[in-house]
Amino acid sequence: MCIRDSKRRRDPERPAIPMFEIESLLGIKCCPMNWPIGMGQQFRGVYDRQSHVVHLFDNSDHGTRLAPVQLTGLEDSRLLDLLGPNGYAQLKDEIELLDAAGDPFDQELFQKGEVTPVFFGSAANNFGVEPFLERFITLAPPPGPRFTRDREVLPDDEGFSGFVFKIQANMDRAHRDRVAFLRICSGKFSRGMMVRHVRLGKDVRLASSVQFLGQERTTIDDAYAGDIVGLFDPGIFGIGDTLCTGTPVEFEGVPQFAPEHFARVVSTDAMKRKHLAKGLKQLTEEGAVQIFYVPGRGEQDPVLGAVGQLQFDVIKHRLMAEYGVEPRLDRLSFAMARWIVGEGYDPVRFNQLGHGTSFVDRFGQPTVLLKGEWELNCARREFPGLQFLESAPLGKGDI
């Protein structure tokens, strides 16, 4: 689903080019659910193609407050006065062309990923966002079943269950809070309820629950399957954790994908090593990057692994902005990571043979970093009883 910001475009002659780009690059047909009235500085609102209602907005405050909206019809004389004869005629021509030659919206094709609805609005003025969200509720498919390690959990099952799919630290920097985002898979969530934390094997009370919309957060008392709830996290939740009531269930874990870029983290201020260690721990728990340690050396000289170079820049910026530390990232020549499964793995001997370097991930799982396929093939020949996996499920405990 795509929403275009009509205030940012400055070329009124090319309003549909972004849709052509989506169709050519992604191979997905686009169906405009509304249509912009003017572009750039001449943007005046949108026409809803389903309800045939024109949403006009007033930008007299230049984005300093929520744009007021007026509803009218396409035949309203005020629209003619606002746009002028030429602009009004152009709008009607564009809508007629869309109705005659545009791709119709089909819910079944949408759920198959073959067509996407397109909405126009102005994010800078928060105009068009609310109708988009209201329409999203009707377009989005209902919650479906989720698989555990031994059975299928249906959204209408009576027992409560959910899993943590995201963790975000420092959402409120004044309080250094940490929020775990829980997707409810079945049953009803109630603030203050006791649930089973399957990984830790103990009961916890969900006393603080919120939902987010932009910068706003609202306390949530009840939620149901398909909803996402933010939980205050004192450090007990991890990505992939299952929370439930009744008979314990455990949803399938979230895999860690093999990184392709690596850098050693070097502290430039010995007085802030604890701040650095705390920042790295929290950011890697979010899944922003992966972290590896030399076996037997604890948390000294950590190595970060990322899928793309940009992740290193993000981590460095967040360490500086949120934790007050400025580390140095020394790039390493490794090109892949592989998790080790099997008997007979000796990290010391592995390092001596020179077919890679032994590490452990933050869960203590044995991992090797290699410079390329040649080292990987040599390691496989030298250790035929081992499996070198490209990804690993999240572990059961921290390092």
Secondary structure as GFF3:
##gff-version 3
##sequence-region A 1 399
A	DSSP	beta_strand	2	5	.	.	.	ID=ss1
A	DSSP	alpha_helix	17	26	.	.	.	ID=ss2
A	DSSP	beta_strand	29	32	.	.	.	ID=ss3
A	DSSP	beta_strand	34	37	.	.	.	ID=ss4
A	DSSP	three_ten_helix	40	42	.	.	.	ID=ss5
A	DSSP	beta_strand	45	48	.	.	.	ID=ss6
A	DSSP	beta_strand	53	57	.	.	.	ID=ss7
A	DSSP	beta_strand	69	73	.	.	.	ID=ss8
A	DSSP	alpha_helix	77	101	.	.	.	ID=ss9
A	DSSP	alpha_helix	107	111	.	.	.	ID=ss10
A	DSSP	beta_strand	115	121	.	.	.	ID=ss11
A	DSSP	three_ten_helix	123	125	.	.	.	ID=ss12
A	DSSP	alpha_helix	129	139	.	.	.	ID=ss13
A	DSSP	beta_strand	146	147	.	.	.	ID=ss14
A	DSSP	beta_strand	152	153	.	.	.	ID=ss15
A	DSSP	beta_strand	161	169	.	.	.	ID=ss16
A	DSSP	beta_strand	178	186	.	.	.	ID=ss17
A	DSSP	beta_strand	188	190	.	.	.	ID=ss18
A	DSSP	beta_strand	194	197	.	.	.	ID=ss19
A	DSSP	beta_strand	202	205	.	.	.	ID=ss20
A	DSSP	beta_strand	209	213	.	.	.	ID=ss21
A	DSSP	beta_strand	216	219	.	.	.	ID=ss22
A	DSSP	beta_strand	222	224	.	.	.	ID=ss23
A	DSSP	beta_strand	228	232	.	.	.	ID=ss24
A	DSSP	beta_strand	242	244	.	.	.	ID=ss25
A	DSSP	beta_strand	255	257	.	.	.	ID=ss26
A	DSSP	beta_strand	261	266	.	.	.	ID=ss27
A	DSSP	three_ten_helix	270	272	.	.	.	ID=ss28
A	DSSP	alpha_helix	273	286	.	.	.	ID=ss29
A	DSSP	beta_strand	290	293	.	.	.	ID=ss30
A	DSSP	beta_strand	303	306	.	.	.	ID=ss31
A	DSSP	alpha_helix	310	323	.	.	.	ID=ss32
A	DSSP	beta_strand	328	331	.	.	.	ID=ss33
A	DSSP	beta_strand	336	341	.	.	.	ID=ss34
A	DSSP	alpha_helix	347	353	.	.	.	ID=ss35
A	DSSP	beta_strand	357	361	.	.	.	ID=ss36
A	DSSP	beta_strand	366	370	.	.	.	ID=ss37
A	DSSP	alpha_helix	373	382	.	.	.	ID=ss38
A	DSSP	beta_strand	387	389	.	.	.	ID=ss39
A	DSSP	beta_strand	391	393	.	.	.	ID=ss40
###
